[in-house]
Amino acid sequence: MSKTTLTSKIAVVGAGEVGSTIAYSLILLTVAGEILLVDPKEDVRDAQVQDLSDATFHGNTSTRIRAGTHKEAGQCDIVVITAGAKQKKGESRTDLIGRNLKILGSAIEDMKPFAKDTVLLLVANPVDVLTYFAQKFAGLPREQVIGSGTFLDSARLRGMLADKADVAWSNASIGGVPIEQAVSDLQIDRAAMAEDTKNKATAIMESKGATAFGIGGVAASICKSILFDQKNIRPISHYREDLQFCLSFPVVLGRKGVVRTVPMPLSEEEDKALKRSAESLREIVVDAEKSST
Ligand SMILES: NC(=O)c1ccc[n+]([C@@H]2O[C@H](COP(=O)([O-])OP(=O)(O)OC[C@H]3O[C@@H](n4cnc5c(N)ncnc54)[C@H](O)[C@@H]3O)[C@@H](O)[C@H]2O)c1
């Protein structure tokens, strides 16, 4: 697509560490004509716009960035929601969810009414829970309200496997060949790798307070799949009828969000773990619903 035909708009709601990094990745990827940054902290928002605008002047992107309002965000092609409070020392998970739910509810109210094709992409945590509530609050078709889900975790695992197998990142999926066959000569401790993948974000946050670059790249890639109607397969949080909840599974992504889900064969053990996970998330939702009434 020629750069001059880029007319799409993406709003990034929440201009903190993650929101600004997503905006930066979007500028570098040049998928939209305009990016709007939305944040009630106007001084921070405006400083981010000034800083990010410097990244648009070097000539390799036609994307422009400006400050926007929640109302304007509701008219954009994609709204990426990173608005959320960080966990305070000693704060319980349920309390954090309560605070983030309030922020989400008020941000969505301020954006309404949405344009009919708007896709909401939830990034703020806990992402599956907030995706579920955003579907309730927004009134958009469910397939248009999605969460970044485990896309980042999949990318991390892929990177770790690539390191082990000593292959290029682009080849890390090992061509659909089962890992045991493809890398039979390597020592792969699946449980340890799953743990490392799960703990990577915490380890980064302990030292630098936030993780931003990985999610920046991942969110920009999701926006590209949507705006260019790429119909590629991504692990995305979306509503699953069978689980009555939002969880991350592979879907085909297109201009209106989830085009269809892709069946994923699971072992009995994996299926049990998945159901346990959905069950504990549903409990969190019930608690959050109780404490918000
Ligand atoms: N999904 C993932 O893989 C992933 C990865 C990293 C971080 N995150 C999550 O992203 C979220 C943001 O993290 P961060 O480090 O950028 O936090 P941050 O505190 O730096 O930024 C959050 C911003 O949201 C803003 N905000 C609050 N209420 C708002 C509203 N109503 N409308 C618009 N903006 C509002 C705040 O003013 C703040 O600037 C967190 O919930 C974090 O856990 C998710």
The ligand as an ORCA input file, in Angstrom:
! r2SCAN-3c Opt
* xyz 0 1
  N      -1.044     -7.249     27.611
  C       0.259     -7.251     27.822
  O       0.965     -8.143     27.342
  C       0.872     -6.131     28.640
  C       2.261     -5.907     28.630
  C       2.766     -4.851     29.397
  C       1.897     -4.055     30.161
  N       0.559     -4.303     30.157
  C      -0.392     -3.500     30.933
  O      -0.572     -2.215     30.315
  C      -1.105     -1.312     31.292
  C      -0.378      0.028     31.223
  O       0.934     -0.097     31.713
  P       1.907      1.192     31.750
  O       3.240      0.680     32.220
  O       1.810      1.947     30.476
  O       1.218      2.053     32.921
  P       1.348      3.647     33.109
  O       0.907      3.914     34.498
  O       2.703      4.096     32.674
  O       0.268      4.255     32.084
  C      -1.113      4.158     32.257
  C      -1.714      5.480     31.751
  O      -3.156      5.338     31.709
  C      -3.667      6.658     31.945
  N      -5.104      6.646     32.242
  C      -5.729      6.467     33.437
  N      -7.068      6.606     33.278
  C      -7.299      6.875     31.962
  C      -8.471      7.108     31.183
  N      -9.697      7.086     31.719
  N      -8.318      7.363     29.865
  C      -7.099      7.381     29.292
  N      -5.952      7.151     29.977
  C      -6.048      6.897     31.296
  C      -2.802      7.173     33.096
  O      -2.911      8.585     33.231
  C      -1.406      6.701     32.663
  O      -0.721      7.701     31.918
  C      -0.973     -2.027     32.659
  O      -2.243     -2.534     33.022
  C       0.009     -3.146     32.364
  O      -0.150     -4.235     33.243
  C       0.048     -5.313     29.407
*
